[in-house]
């Protein structure tokens, strides 16, 4: 791995300082760097290359920022086989598994191929309005249908593999991958899915019944959400980005994508250690 794409959230306070360190260390390893814009490329001594073209050029990508930066990088590299290493420029994140003080170790791991690889499922979503297709998107984290111009409830019908699960009066519905299960889904009471689990989580948001509970379905399922009744436009948010307005009669199909996202992690990385740190798990004291 000698060609490294760099994507940086320059709004992070330490970003400018770390780019200089990254350049020095990369030169020591003989890496050729690529960056999205001219000013960043000049700082890094890199070649300018749009992120959308990284997948055809680089061997690996470094995403420096937060989990949002990693999601942006994953979108840019979708359908390529280029792995991503997330480097957090703040507190440790779920996707940015490498701290900013560990950049030397991260580059050593890439140079010596001592990294771990974590392969993550991606959800593929098709959006229909009154039977006509209006868009297709991919999600590494989650897809959330809800909210909109008012707080009035809506009625959504959920089906899995053609079998109706239920019709819910609620605020919305979300489908999360195992990667996204520690995000919005967890806040809404959903389960934590280990990245190795072959499944998707489904949460009804604020259902008007106490009997509704989160579901976990196989990742080879076809999940369908239909807007049965709504006095407003709903917003379909994909990985935290508002993408589509969905009206009554709209339908969403969600299935596993044929492509995955690969993450590079340091040899000592522990998924459960990150969970314990982020969620402040302490266990019971004796």
Phi, psi and omega in degrees: 000106182240339181257116187239124174272139183241124173237125188231137168275099186288353178281345177289136187304323185270002187301312183300317180295319184288334178296321177296318178294321180297320179296314183298314182292323180294321177298323179295331179268354181075025179283145170258123186259151176229138181224161188287323186229168188295313184296319178293320179297321179296318180295323184272348189067038188250168174269139180284130179205125177303143182302328180296342180260359179303321186299337180262359188232314191270162177268333179202160179233138173256127177249107183257116181160236176237193180298328177298323178294322178294318179297319177298316180295318179298322177295318181296328185260006183305137180077358173266173180255016185283124179280159184239137169243118180271126180243118186276129177261036179196227176280154183300134181252176178285326181263328179269086190276354181249128177284158183294338177281352183258014180302317177302316179295324180296315180290325175298318181296322178291316182296321185262359180056045178256010182285163169263152179241128176243119183261129186241139176291152175237139176268139178249131187236133174243134184247132180236144172232118184052041176087347182263133178292135180238353179177163177217131184222167177235150183222127173274329185258286185201162174237127185234123178249121179168193178055223184112210190280348180213174181263010181293145182286164179231169176243121182238137176255129181249130175229147177232121182054041177082354180260126182290127177273316180173165174244127191237130165274121191197183175270341181164189182210148179225149174236127183237147170280169173304323178299319182275357184293342179266011181253238183301320180301317180296320179296331181270010176093012181281167181280156172274123178254123176299143180305338179276356180282131179270073182201171174236145175263140178235124180238131168271129184271118178049059179292150179273049174197145180274353184273347181288134180225155178299151178243150167237124182239157179301149183282359173263011179280155168258115181258129180235132176238123181244135177275101183281317182212129179202130178266017182206167171281137174263157178250128172264113180258128183243115184053040176083001180251127178290120188247314189223146168264129184240126182258176175303135185095352178284155181216144180235130174250131181231130177214170178288136176285152175289348181256154176236170172245132180253132177250138174264133181229154178293154185307325183269011184296137178232120178300316184288331175295320177295316177303312182298321181289313184289325184262003177058043176286129179236346182074187180262145179267146181273000000 
